[in-house]
Structures are given as C-alpha cells and as structure tokens.
Amino acid sequence: MIDRPYVTLSCAVSLDGYLDDASPNRLLLSNPADFDRVDAVRARHDAILVGATTIRSDDPRLLIRSESRRAARVARGLPVDPTKITITGSGELDPGAAFFAAGDADKIIYATSPAATELGRTALPASVVDLGDRIDLDRLLRDLVERGIGRLLVEGGGMILTEFLARRCYDELQLAIAPIVVGDDRAPRFIRAGIGPINDHVRLAEVRRLGDIAVLRYETPTALDQSLARILAPTRALLLDFDGPVTPLLAEGRDGRIADRMRQVLAEHGVDPPAELRTTVDPLRILRWATPQHLGPDAAAAVELACIQGEVEAAQLAPLTAGAAQLLTTCQAAELPVIIVSNNSAPAIAVFLDRHGLADRVTGVIARLPGRPDLMKPDPDPIRRALVRLGRPATEGLLIGDSVTDVEVAMITGVPVIGYARPGRRPGLDLAGADVIIDDLEPLTNALTTRGSTAG
C-alpha cells in the first residue's frame, strides 16, 4: 500500500516572502487568473488541508468555484468538493466558520489529545482524529491513505507549510509570487526559521506568467513517477488520441493545405464561408460548419471528401511522435488494449498505422463518423463507443490527448486523462483539468513497464 498521498503545497506570497500583511483584513496576493488556476488545482485533489490559524484568520471556504469542474468531479463519481482537513493543537475552532458551514464536503480535524478531548465536547460537523501528544505528519498522512485520499493539497498557513517542507512530506510546490512588498516583521511568512535547504529535494519544473503574477512550480525527482503510478493503477485500457500522441499529423503546414483544399471545394459550390473560416488553418473547424444543413448534402459531402483526402496525404508523410511506437509495443506486451479515439478520418489512421507497421498493436480505432462532424470530440460519443467496445467502465480507461478538447471530453465522460503537452499547451491542459501532464511519452512507457513487472 502507498504510505502517503501525493502532496501538493500551494500558496501565494509577496516579493519579500509574506503570506499576508499584519492588518485585520486579508491581503489578496492573487489575481483572477491565478484564482482560476488554484481552482483547477483544487479540483484535481481529493482533500484540501489548512491549519486552524488560517481558519481563524482568513475564514476560507475551500470550495471549487467552477461549475464545470464541479460537474466533472461528479461525472467521475467524486464528491463535488474535496474533503476539508485542518490541524489543531488548541482545539479553538468556531463551528460557524466557513470551513464547517460552507458546502457539504466531509471535514476532518487532526488534533493533539487535549484538543481532541475538548473538540469532543462540541457539536462540530467533522470527524476528529486524536494524534496523541503531538501533531505527527506521518501518522496523519497514513490515516488519509486509509480513508482513500490519494491527492492532498496543502494551502497553509506558514507553520503548516514549513512543517511539510521540513519533513519532506510533499511531491510538488506551487508558489505564486505577487508584485507586492509587505515589509512588516509582524506579518506571517511563507517559511519559518530552521527549515534548512530544499534545493537538493526539488527542481524547478515550470514558470508561468499570469498577468503580474509569476507562478513557480517545483517537483521532487519522483513526483511524475508517483502521479503516473497512481493514475495507472486502475487502468485496464488506453484511449489514445491520434494527432499528437501518435503522430504530428497536421504539423508543418499540412493543416493549412487541407483547409485551403476545403475552401476551394466550397468556392466550386458557390459557397462563401463565414469570415472566421476564411483564414483558419484548422480543417476540422471548417468541417464542423460545413454540414448538410448549411450547404446541402452534395456540397457537404464534397467538403468532407476533400478533408479525408488531405488527411490521407498527410498520413503518408507524417512521422511518428517520439516514443509512440515504444508505448504501443509496451501496451501490447502488457496485454493492455489500446483504442485510438480520434477526430481524424478512419482511412488516414489506417494508412498511417500500416505505413509504420503498428496496426497489430492497436485493439481498435474509433474515428470520425462520416457525415457527423457534430459527434467529434468534445462530444462524448467517441469515448463512449470506445468504452462499449472495451466493455470497461470509464474509471478503468485512461485517455491520453494533447488538446483542451481531449481533456474536456474526459471531464464529461468521467475518464481519467493524461495531457500530452506539445510546446505551449501545458497551461491550457492544466486549466482544463488534466490529471497528469507529460512533455514526452517516455515516462508513461516506463511507468507502464514498471507496473507490468510489479504485477508480474
């Protein structure tokens, strides 16, 4: 059994390292874009932990704001909001605090024995766990695993964050830095004294700009391996997007050439597309518009044929994505079925797989349905057809895709999803809700190999 959850530490700080100022009012150190980022992070976790001091000073609600993210959790069979957790040594907690009053999430209080005794006399709507004479993080984290908490988000305050850092009980640190100077020693700091160096334990994995906010994301060397191991544990089949994870099918101008061909067909039928489609290089965007309802059956069929022919020509030229063949070979060796689920046409996918000798490593192909561009992802139809073919529930599938559309359809259908981040796409995949994000396929292949050898 895994001995602790995957732990993400998250906070926003001033340039001089403060979590707040010394005034009675909370100092806002995030902007709307960063609040949305944090909302996406919360939605990926099973529980959120803050200290009792944070509850008393900030009165946080610890709820997910986005209705689409809340709906996505429900689609996966999860509670609308993550479990709320706090730690207290004194037992001084107000039953009217938003931690208890807002939302219907489960609440857990970890307390020292004297505090647990005191809390037992109150009518708090929470489970109280007695940790003994002191707050033992290892014991707390083991208890969370036993409760089914696989991913824990720690949002503060400074003493709690410092303790997790000092004990190295974390996998990831997300730090938003605001262009604000507090300059007041009475204010709470992000890191308290005595923690020691952490540079030998983490590496800088990402820097993201959100307006004037800089978001730094640090990972331990084992963070990605831990994330992949957790998401792969229940996986019994891979649902693999085609354009991106298997091949950069429409890269190097191939998309624009297909779009031009489709516009030429429209012109031949006397059709002038909307302004936004006259310059787009996305052929699927044109296809979504070029329906029989808009054009009539003959013109719509001619546009779709032009798209298919262009995709087939692209499939005769496009290379394999680095590591794709190894991934498919590993899945085949592990007897893990792979179904390609794509918005591209079946003829193009078949040509590509045959050309690279990969057809026998794929269990099936769910491609774009002829004449039904409305059923392309993010419509759930392709994913649901793939799950029916496999005879598996959504929770046993795992989608690997490189677009926000792939993440959106996973959210709708309840399928876990790994975002394959081509350059520039990581922030979009992150905000859309990808469970794990990888920059190349090798770590996934290695994790599958490890899982296979462990299972054996």
HELIX and SHEET records of a PDB file:
HELIX    1   1 PRO A   32  ALA A   43  1                                  12    
HELIX    2   2 ALA A   52  ASP A   58  1                                   7    
HELIX    3   3 GLU A   67  ALA A   75  1                                   9    
HELIX    4   4 ALA A   98  ALA A  101  1                                   4    
HELIX    5   5 SER A  113  LEU A  119  1                                   7    
HELIX    6   6 LEU A  137  GLU A  146  1                                  10    
HELIX    7   7 GLY A  158  ARG A  167  1                                  10    
HELIX    8   8 ALA A  223  LEU A  232  1                                  10    
HELIX    9   9 ARG A  254  GLU A  268  1                                  15    
HELIX   10  10 ALA A  275  LEU A  277  5                                   3    
HELIX   11  11 PRO A  283  TRP A  289  1                                   7    
HELIX   12  12 PRO A  292  LEU A  295  1                                   4    
HELIX   13  13 PRO A  297  ALA A  315  1                                  19    
HELIX   14  14 ALA A  324  ALA A  333  1                                  10    
HELIX   15  15 ALA A  346  ARG A  355  1                                  10    
HELIX   16  16 ALA A  359  ARG A  361  5                                   3    
HELIX   17  17 PRO A  373  LEU A  375  5                                   3    
HELIX   18  18 ASP A  381  LEU A  390  1                                  10    
HELIX   19  19 ALA A  394  GLU A  396  5                                   3    
HELIX   20  20 VAL A  404  THR A  413  1                                  10    
HELIX   21  21 ARG A  426  ALA A  432  1                                   7    
HELIX   22  22 GLU A  442  ALA A  455  1                                  14    
SHEET    1   A 9 SER A 127  ASP A 130  0                                        
SHEET    2   A 9 LYS A 107  ALA A 111  1                                        
SHEET    3   A 9 THR A  83  THR A  88  1                                        
SHEET    4   A 9 ALA A  47  GLY A  51  1                                        
SHEET    5   A 9 ARG A 151  GLY A 156  1                                        
SHEET    6   A 9 TYR A   6  VAL A  13  1                                        
SHEET    7   A 9 GLU A 172  ILE A 177  1                                        
SHEET    8   A 9 ILE A 213  GLU A 219 -1                                        
SHEET    9   A 9 ARG A 203  LEU A 210 -1                                        
SHEET    1   B 6 GLY A 364  ILE A 366  0                                        
SHEET    2   B 6 VAL A 338  VAL A 341  1                                        
SHEET    3   B 6 ALA A 237  LEU A 240  1                                        
SHEET    4   B 6 GLY A 397  GLY A 401  1                                        
SHEET    5   B 6 VAL A 417  TYR A 420  1                                        
SHEET    6   B 6 VAL A 436  ILE A 438  1                                        
END                                                                             
